[in-house]
């Protein structure tokens, strides 16, 4: 599925976060979104998912306005992992992951494949609210994977994950793209972005830049994006080379 933003403008009160973004998220692609805190990354993903109204412009899913889709129908095609985990779920891990199949009308799905993929098999009967932060994040990702949407939007999905599970997450995004999904995720590490993303979207102020890692990543660009002293984040000699 193809997700297209046309002249998308986002605001927070009187402040313009993003001005006239034109973006098409293509099937088979992984897009990394980078920017300092408060530049609108989460707001952008919510707008792309049809969960908030932009100040201007449109978001379309295969030519249809996302905002016009009924919530359950939209959930079959677009999956969003929010940055914040609001909690409040007291069932088991297996029951939580099974909720990912709800948009598809499956009351009692077999969630074993997703529990196994995210190393949750031994925790399946545990209450979700008893898990560590990293375990809970893996459960959230397993639920998202179970949703099997054509467009996957992930807001800082590496939160709480150890390095091994961060690497597993990035491998999963590539595998999903290889099966034809369109993936967008917010990141802060330019080295992960270089090795695992096909294109990058830089957000700063109301401005933005879109291009490949080789086109966008450099010590100078990172200092413009994040501020003085942040060039040390970049440890690669050749932007865009795989990890």
N, C-alpha and C positions, 0 to 999 in steps of 0.2 A: 504494500500500500504506500501511497505517496502523500506526504503531509506538506502543505504549501502555505506559507505566510506571505501575504501581499501588503506591502506598505504598513506593516504592523507597528503601531505606536502604543507604548505602555507608560502609564503614569502612576505615581504614588502621591496622592494629594496633588499639590501644585507642581511637583517635581516630575520632569520627564525622564523616565528610566531608559527608554529605547525609542528611537525615532526612525520611522519608515524602514523597518527591516523587511527585506525581500529574501526569502529563504525557502528552498525546496529540499525536504528531507527525503532522500531517495531510498527505495528498497535495496537492501544489500549494503547499506552504508552505515558507518559509525561516525557520528558527529560529536566532537568534544567542545563543550562550552566553558570558557575560562573568563574570569573577571574577578575583581576585588569584591569584598563584602559590600552589599548594598547596591550593586550595579544592575540588579534585575534578573539574575539567573533563575531564581525560583519563580518569580512572577512570569517570566517568559515560558517556562515549562507548564505552568498552570494555564496560561492562555493557549498554548499549543494543544493542551489536553481538553480544551473547551470548558474548563472549570472557572474561568474568570473572563470578564468582558474587556477587550482592549479599548484604549481610548480612541484608536483609529485603526483602520485596516481590517483584514479578514484572515481567518484560518480555514483551510479547506482540506478535506480528506477525500482523495480521488475525485476532486471537483465539487464535492458537496460541503456546504458550510458545517463545520464541526458543531457549532452552537445549535444547529437545528436538529441534531440527532438526539433521540431519547437517551437518557443516561445509561440504561441497560444495553441498548444497541451500541452506544459509543464505547462501553466497556469491553465489548467483544473485539473491538478493533484497535483501541488505544489504551495502553497500560501506563500508569504513572506511579512511580515510587517517590512519595514526597520526602523532603528532607526531614521533617518532623514526624516522630512517632508519637501520636497522641495517647496511645495506651488504651486502657479500658476494656481489653479483651481478656476474659478469664477462663476460656476453654483451653483445650490441649493444642499442642503444636500441629498435630495432624488435622484437627478440625479447622485451625486457622489457615493452613495451607489450602485446604479444600475449598475455602471461600473464593479462591482464584477461579474456580470452575463455575461459580454461581451464574455469571453472565451467559454461560453456555447451557444453562438449564440442567446441570448435573447435580442431583441432590446428594448422592453418595459416591463421589468419584474415587478411583484408586490413586492415591497421592504418593504411593511408594516410590515411583521414579523421581519425583521432585525431592522427596525426603532424602533419598540416596544421593542425588546429585549435589545437594547442599550439605551433606554430612549431618543429617538430622535424624537418621533412623533410630538411634539410641535415645533420642529425646522426644519421639513421636507422642508419647502419652503424658509427657510433662506439661504442666500448665505453662502457657506462654509467659505469664508474668513472673515466673520463677527463673527465667533464663538470664544469662549474662547479656551485656549489650551486644557483643559480637554474635552470640547465638541467636538473639532476637533479630538482629539485622539479617542473618542468613535465613531465618524463617520468613521475614518480609520479602526477601528476594525469591525464595521458593514459591511463595504465594503469587508473586508477580510472574514468575516463569510458568506457573500452572495456568495463568490467564491466557497464555499463548496468543498474544495480540500481534497484529502486523506492524504496529508502531509502538515502540517502547521508549519511555522517557524516564530517566533516572536522575534524581536530584541528590548529589553528593552520596552516591551509593556505597562508597568505601568507608563511611563513618563506622567506627568501632571494629572494623575488620582487621585482622592481623595480616602481615604481608602475604602469607600463603593464600589466604582467602581473597585478598585484593587481586592477586594474580589470577585466581580462579574466576573471579567476577569478570575480569577483562577478557579472559578466554571465552567465557560464556557469551559476552556481548558479540564477540567475533563470530561465534558459532551461530547465534541467532541471526546476525546479518547474513551469514552464508546460506541460511535457509530462506532468506528473502525478507526478513524484517528490516525496518528502518529504525535505527537506534540513535538516541541523543542522550548524553549524560554530562553533568557538570563535574568538573575536575579542578584541582588546584596544582597538581604536579605536572609540569610541562613535559617531563621525561616519560611518564605514563602516556600522556596525550600524544607525544611524538611516535611512540611505538605501537599504539593501538587504535588510533583514530585516522580515518580517511581525510576528513576535513575538520577545521577548527573554526569556532566563532568566538572572537574576542569582544567583550563588552566593556566599555568604559564611558562613564557619564552617560550621555544619550547617544554616543557614537558607537560604532561597531565595525569590525573587519571580519571578512569571511575568506578563507583560503585553505590551502593544504598546510600541513606542518612545516614542510620545507619552505613555503612562502612566508609564513608568519612567525615562526619561532626563531628568536635570536636573543642574546643578552639585552640588547637595546630595546627590543619589543617588550620584553618582560618588565623592564624598568618603567616603560610607559604604561604598561597594563597594571602593575602592582605597586610601583613606587620605587624610590631610590634604594639601592642595596639588594634588590631581589634578583639581579642577574646571576647571583650564585646558585639560584634554583636550577639553572640550566647546566647540565653536566655532559651534554652530548657535543661531539665534534661535528656531527653531520645530522642536522634536523631531519626527522622523518624516517630514520633507519629503525627497523624493528628491533625489539628487545631480544 
